[in-house]
Amino acid sequence: MSLEAGRTTFAILGVPVDLVRLEAVLDLVDRAAVSQQPMMISTVNANFLAASQRSETFRTSLVESDLCTADGVGVLLLCRLLGINALSRVSGADILERLCARTETRIGRPLRVFFFGGEAGVAEAARRRVNAIASRAVQCVGSISPGFGTMEELSRPEWIEEINDAHPDLLVLALGAERGQAWLLHNAERLRVPVRTHLGAAINFLTGKIRRAPPLYQQLGLEWLWRITQEPRLTRRYYDDAMLLAQLVAGKVLPLAAMQALDRIVARPAAGRLRVSVATVFGNYVISLDGCATGDCVKALAAPFAAAVEAASPVALDLRNLASIDIAGIGSIMRLRRDLARTGRELRLVHMRPRIRRRLQLDAAGWLI
């Protein structure tokens, strides 16, 4: 499912993060329930960023997601280091809590939810908890606690059939981040559920098995500290993620932030200007960029990029006259590549200047090249 044209996507360490607020996420869920078009939602936190650096499969699950929200203070801080202050936090727990708290939907009936995962009995407890609300906005139509096992064992045909036969609008997983994201990719073609997402601890919060951090902890960005007091086993994971992200901040984020600042000086004549032209060259749909693919200028990419996806031709992005690019420009290119891949086509970046190539490498988006 493609998000509406013009939505801004930022590339944070090679991972897309969308500029979207909670109410807009709920609206997209309702719209997908009506259209029945598949939509995968990922809530990107510090653990997701770290895992994306360790695992290409995990990174692919985020790149191919239809919507990636900013979940956690770590992601917001990285964005601020890179000059982005507009993002607001939308966590998996926020999404599930708000869905259950609504008094009505935009689809004229309750949203049908299915829970898959968690420790033994947790998914069933979540089902009972949701249905006990007796809400006109949400109804749980099934639950499965699959336990542990290989990806094939967790993807039994009878379980996929049970999920599909329940006709849910929203499938919520709790399998652990890496297994959950991999499961969604592995079973994408077999699922007949419009909205799929891994919300992890949100199911435990819903059932009360684990207490979510009080609002003050959330506001101060200390929810991770509260989680450690509730689940000491997470200490090692948080430490490993923090060490990896600290290395990435020193080696990639800060140099990229400095180069973006330098670009605003060196590329001053082109700053605030982006000209986009389209031509057909030897059967290729060629989009040429002239100026700076930065900030609000990237809005000029929405229409030609959407037209490129609709075209039947191979697509090339000519960057010879591109003076500068930031994480908003890289995010737009990332989304174009994903949308073209869904039509069986690749995106070629041609005539790239060394300094533009360096920006992609510092943003851990060298895989675009």
C-alpha positions as CSV (number, residue, x, y, z in Angstrom):
1,M,0.0,0.0,0.0
2,S,1.5,3.3,-1.0
3,L,1.3,6.2,1.3
4,E,-0.2,9.4,0.0
5,A,2.1,11.4,-2.3
6,G,4.2,14.0,-0.5
7,R,4.7,12.2,2.8
8,T,8.3,12.9,3.9
9,T,10.5,9.9,4.7
10,F,13.9,10.3,6.4
11,A,16.7,7.8,5.9
12,I,18.2,7.2,9.4
13,L,21.3,4.9,9.2
14,G,19.9,3.3,6.0
15,V,16.4,2.8,7.5
16,P,13.3,4.7,6.4
17,V,11.4,6.7,9.1
18,D,8.2,8.4,8.1
19,L,7.1,11.8,9.3
20,V,3.7,10.8,10.6
21,R,1.6,11.3,13.7
22,L,-0.4,8.8,15.7
23,E,-3.8,9.9,14.4
24,A,-2.6,9.6,10.8
25,V,-1.4,6.0,11.5
26,L,-4.8,5.1,12.8
27,D,-6.4,6.6,9.7
28,L,-4.1,4.6,7.5
29,V,-5.1,1.4,9.4
30,D,-8.8,2.2,8.8
31,R,-8.2,2.9,5.1
32,A,-6.3,-0.3,4.6
33,A,-9.1,-2.2,6.3
34,V,-11.6,-0.8,3.8
35,S,-9.4,-1.2,0.7
36,Q,-8.0,-4.6,1.8
37,Q,-4.6,-3.6,0.4
38,P,-1.7,-5.1,2.3
39,M,0.2,-2.6,4.6
40,M,3.1,-3.5,6.8
41,I,3.9,-1.2,9.7
42,S,7.2,-1.2,11.5
43,T,7.9,0.9,14.7
44,V,11.6,1.8,14.5
45,N,13.4,2.1,17.8
46,A,17.1,2.0,18.8
47,N,17.0,-1.8,18.8
48,F,15.6,-1.8,15.3
49,L,18.3,0.5,14.1
50,A,21.0,-1.7,15.7
51,A,19.5,-4.9,14.3
52,S,19.3,-3.3,10.8
53,Q,23.1,-2.9,10.9
54,R,23.7,-6.5,12.0
55,S,21.2,-8.2,9.7
56,E,20.5,-7.5,6.0
57,T,17.2,-9.4,6.3
58,F,16.1,-7.2,9.2
59,R,17.0,-4.1,7.3
60,T,15.1,-5.4,4.3
61,S,12.0,-5.8,6.5
62,L,12.1,-2.1,7.4
63,V,12.9,-0.9,3.9
64,E,10.0,-2.9,2.5
65,S,7.5,-1.7,5.1
66,D,4.8,0.6,4.0
67,L,5.0,2.7,7.1
68,C,7.9,3.2,9.6
69,T,7.2,5.2,12.7
70,A,9.7,6.7,15.1
71,D,9.5,4.7,18.3
72,G,11.8,5.8,21.0
73,V,14.0,8.7,22.2
74,G,17.1,7.2,20.5
75,V,15.6,7.6,17.0
76,L,14.4,11.1,17.8
77,L,17.9,12.1,19.1
78,L,19.6,10.8,16.0
79,C,17.1,12.8,13.8
80,R,17.9,15.9,15.8
81,L,21.6,15.4,15.3
82,L,20.9,15.4,11.6
83,G,18.8,18.5,11.8
84,I,15.3,17.0,11.9
85,N,13.1,18.2,14.7
86,A,9.6,17.6,13.2
87,L,9.3,13.9,14.1
88,S,7.0,12.8,16.9
89,R,7.2,9.5,18.6
90,V,4.6,6.8,17.6
91,S,5.4,3.6,19.4
92,G,3.8,0.2,19.0
93,A,2.3,0.5,22.4
94,D,0.8,3.9,21.5
95,I,-0.8,2.4,18.4
96,L,-2.4,-0.6,20.2
97,E,-3.5,1.5,23.2
98,R,-5.1,4.1,21.0
99,L,-6.9,1.5,18.8
100,C,-8.4,0.0,21.9
101,A,-9.3,3.3,23.4
102,R,-11.3,4.6,20.4
103,T,-15.0,4.8,20.6
104,E,-15.5,4.5,16.9
105,T,-13.7,3.8,13.7
106,R,-13.8,5.4,10.3
107,I,-15.0,2.2,8.7
108,G,-18.5,1.9,10.3
109,R,-17.7,-1.3,12.2
110,P,-15.2,-2.5,14.8
111,L,-11.6,-3.1,13.6
112,R,-11.0,-6.9,13.6
113,V,-7.6,-7.8,15.4
114,F,-5.7,-11.1,15.6
115,F,-2.8,-11.6,18.0
116,F,0.0,-14.0,17.2
117,G,2.9,-14.7,19.6
118,G,4.0,-13.9,23.1
119,E,4.6,-16.3,25.9
120,A,2.1,-19.2,26.4
121,G,-1.4,-17.7,27.2
122,V,-0.5,-14.1,26.6
123,A,-2.2,-13.8,23.1
124,E,-5.3,-15.4,24.5
125,A,-5.2,-13.1,27.5
126,A,-4.9,-10.1,25.1
127,R,-7.9,-11.4,23.2
128,R,-10.0,-11.6,26.3
129,R,-8.9,-8.2,27.4
130,V,-9.8,-6.5,24.1
131,N,-13.2,-8.2,23.9
132,A,-14.0,-7.3,27.6
133,I,-13.9,-3.7,26.6
134,A,-17.0,-4.3,24.6
135,S,-16.0,-1.5,22.2
136,R,-17.6,-0.5,19.0
137,A,-14.1,0.3,17.7
138,V,-12.2,-3.0,18.1
139,Q,-12.8,-6.7,18.3
140,C,-10.3,-9.5,18.7
141,V,-11.2,-12.4,16.3
142,G,-8.5,-14.8,17.3
143,S,-5.2,-15.6,19.0
144,I,-2.3,-18.0,18.6
145,S,0.7,-18.6,20.9
146,P,3.0,-20.5,18.7
147,G,5.9,-20.9,21.2
148,F,9.4,-21.1,19.9
149,G,10.8,-22.8,16.8
150,T,12.3,-22.3,13.4
151,M,10.7,-20.0,10.9
152,E,9.1,-22.9,9.1
153,E,7.7,-24.2,12.4
154,L,6.3,-20.8,13.3
155,S,4.7,-20.6,9.8
156,R,2.6,-23.8,9.9
157,P,0.0,-23.9,7.1
158,E,-2.8,-24.5,9.7
159,W,-1.8,-21.4,11.6
160,I,-1.8,-19.2,8.5
161,E,-5.1,-20.7,7.5
162,E,-6.6,-20.0,11.0
163,I,-5.5,-16.4,10.7
164,N,-6.9,-15.9,7.2
165,D,-10.2,-17.7,8.1
166,A,-10.8,-15.2,10.9
167,H,-10.7,-12.3,8.4
168,P,-8.9,-9.9,10.6
169,D,-8.1,-6.3,9.5
170,L,-5.0,-6.1,11.7
171,L,-2.5,-8.9,12.6
172,V,-0.4,-8.0,15.6
173,L,2.8,-10.1,16.2
174,A,4.9,-10.6,19.4
175,L,7.7,-12.9,18.4
176,G,10.8,-10.8,19.3
177,A,11.8,-8.0,16.9
178,E,14.1,-10.0,14.5
179,R,11.9,-13.1,14.3
180,G,8.7,-11.1,14.0
181,Q,10.0,-8.9,11.2
182,A,11.4,-12.0,9.4
183,W,8.0,-13.8,9.9
184,L,6.1,-11.0,8.2
185,L,8.4,-11.1,5.2
186,H,8.4,-14.9,5.0
187,N,4.6,-15.2,5.1
188,A,3.7,-12.0,3.2
189,E,2.3,-13.7,0.2
190,R,0.3,-16.3,2.1
191,L,-1.4,-13.8,4.5
192,R,-4.8,-12.3,3.5
193,V,-4.7,-9.6,6.2
194,P,-4.5,-6.0,5.2
195,V,-2.5,-4.6,8.1
196,R,0.4,-6.5,9.5
197,T,2.8,-5.3,12.3
198,H,5.1,-6.5,15.0
199,L,4.3,-4.6,18.2
200,G,6.3,-6.8,20.6
201,A,5.9,-5.8,24.2
202,A,2.6,-3.9,23.4
203,I,0.7,-7.2,23.9
204,N,2.3,-7.6,27.4
205,F,1.4,-4.1,28.3
206,L,-2.1,-4.7,27.2
207,T,-2.5,-7.7,29.4
208,G,-0.7,-6.2,32.3
209,K,1.9,-8.9,32.3
210,I,4.5,-6.1,32.1
211,R,3.8,-2.6,33.3
212,R,4.5,0.1,30.8
213,A,6.6,3.0,32.0
214,P,4.7,5.9,33.7
215,P,4.1,9.0,31.5
216,L,6.9,10.9,33.2
217,Y,9.5,8.3,32.2
218,Q,8.1,8.4,28.7
219,Q,8.3,12.2,28.5
220,L,11.9,12.2,29.8
221,G,13.0,9.5,27.4
222,L,13.7,7.0,30.2
223,E,11.3,4.3,29.2
224,W,14.3,2.0,28.6
225,L,15.3,2.4,32.2
226,W,11.9,1.4,33.4
227,R,11.9,-1.6,31.1
228,I,15.2,-2.8,32.7
229,T,13.6,-2.7,36.1
230,Q,10.7,-4.8,34.8
231,E,12.8,-7.1,32.6
232,P,16.5,-7.2,33.8
233,R,17.3,-9.7,31.0
234,L,17.0,-6.7,28.6
235,T,20.1,-5.1,30.1
236,R,22.5,-6.9,27.8
237,R,20.5,-6.0,24.7
238,Y,20.3,-2.4,25.6
239,Y,24.0,-2.3,26.3
240,D,25.0,-3.9,23.0
241,D,22.7,-1.7,21.1
242,A,24.0,1.4,22.8
243,M,27.6,0.5,22.1
244,L,26.9,-0.1,18.4
245,L,24.8,3.1,18.0
246,A,27.6,5.1,19.8
247,Q,30.1,3.8,17.2
248,L,27.7,4.7,14.4
249,V,27.1,8.2,15.8
250,A,30.8,8.8,15.9
251,G,31.7,7.2,12.6
252,K,28.6,8.1,10.5
253,V,26.0,10.4,12.0
254,L,28.3,13.2,13.2
255,P,30.3,13.3,10.0
256,L,27.1,13.3,8.0
257,A,25.7,16.1,10.1
258,A,28.9,18.1,9.6
259,M,28.8,17.5,5.8
260,Q,25.2,18.6,5.6
261,A,26.1,21.8,7.4
262,L,29.0,22.3,5.1
263,D,26.8,21.7,2.1
264,R,24.6,24.6,3.1
265,I,27.6,26.8,2.7
266,V,29.3,25.3,-0.3
267,A,26.0,24.7,-2.2
268,R,24.5,28.0,-1.2
269,P,23.7,29.1,-4.8
270,A,21.6,26.0,-5.2
271,A,20.2,26.0,-1.7
272,G,16.4,26.0,-1.6
273,R,16.1,25.0,-5.2
274,L,15.5,21.6,-6.9
275,R,14.6,21.3,-10.5
276,V,13.3,17.9,-11.6
277,S,13.1,17.0,-15.3
278,V,11.9,13.8,-16.9
279,A,12.8,12.3,-20.3
280,T,12.6,9.0,-22.1
281,V,16.1,8.0,-23.2
282,F,16.6,4.7,-25.2
283,G,13.4,3.3,-23.5
284,N,14.5,4.4,-20.0
285,Y,12.4,6.7,-17.8
286,V,15.1,9.1,-16.7
287,I,14.6,11.6,-13.9
288,S,17.3,14.3,-13.7
289,L,17.8,16.3,-10.5
290,D,19.4,19.8,-10.5
291,G,20.0,21.6,-7.2
292,C,19.6,20.4,-3.7
293,A,17.4,17.4,-2.7
294,T,17.2,18.7,0.9
295,G,14.5,19.8,3.3
296,D,11.2,21.0,1.8
297,C,12.7,20.8,-1.7
298,V,12.2,17.1,-1.7
299,K,8.4,17.7,-2.1
300,A,9.2,18.4,-5.7
301,L,10.1,14.7,-6.1
302,A,6.7,13.3,-5.2
303,A,4.9,13.7,-8.5
304,P,7.8,12.6,-10.9
305,F,8.6,9.6,-8.6
306,A,4.9,8.6,-8.5
307,A,4.8,8.8,-12.3
308,A,8.0,6.7,-12.6
309,V,6.3,3.9,-10.6
310,E,3.3,4.0,-12.9
311,A,5.5,3.9,-16.0
312,A,6.4,0.6,-17.6
313,S,9.9,1.5,-18.4
314,P,13.2,0.9,-16.6
315,V,14.0,3.9,-14.3
316,A,17.2,5.8,-13.9
317,L,18.0,8.8,-11.6
318,D,20.5,11.2,-13.1
319,L,22.4,12.9,-10.3
320,R,25.1,14.7,-12.3
321,N,23.7,18.1,-11.4
322,L,22.7,17.3,-7.8
323,A,24.6,19.7,-5.6
324,S,23.5,18.3,-2.2
325,I,21.3,15.7,-0.6
326,D,20.2,15.2,3.0
327,I,18.3,12.4,4.8
328,A,15.0,13.6,3.4
329,G,16.3,13.3,-0.1
330,I,17.9,9.9,0.6
331,G,14.6,8.7,2.1
332,S,12.7,9.7,-1.0
333,I,15.0,7.7,-3.2
334,M,14.8,4.8,-0.8
335,R,11.0,4.8,-1.1
336,L,11.2,5.0,-4.9
337,R,13.5,2.0,-5.0
338,R,11.0,0.0,-2.9
339,D,8.0,0.9,-5.0
340,L,9.8,0.1,-8.2
341,A,10.9,-3.3,-6.8
342,R,7.3,-4.2,-6.2
343,T,6.7,-3.9,-9.9
344,G,9.8,-6.0,-10.7
345,R,12.0,-3.1,-11.7
346,E,15.3,-1.7,-10.3
347,L,16.3,1.9,-9.8
348,R,19.7,2.9,-11.2
349,L,21.5,5.9,-9.9
350,V,23.7,7.3,-12.6
351,H,26.4,10.0,-12.9
352,M,26.7,10.3,-9.1
353,R,29.2,12.8,-7.8
354,P,31.7,11.5,-5.2
355,R,30.3,13.8,-2.5
356,I,26.8,12.5,-3.1
357,R,28.0,8.9,-2.9
358,R,29.8,9.8,0.3
359,R,26.5,11.1,1.8
360,L,24.8,7.8,1.0
361,Q,27.6,5.8,2.6
362,L,27.6,7.9,5.8
363,D,23.8,7.4,6.1
364,A,24.4,3.6,5.8
365,A,22.4,3.7,2.6
366,G,25.3,2.6,0.4
367,W,23.1,-0.4,-0.6
368,L,21.2,2.1,-2.8
369,I,24.2,2.5,-5.1
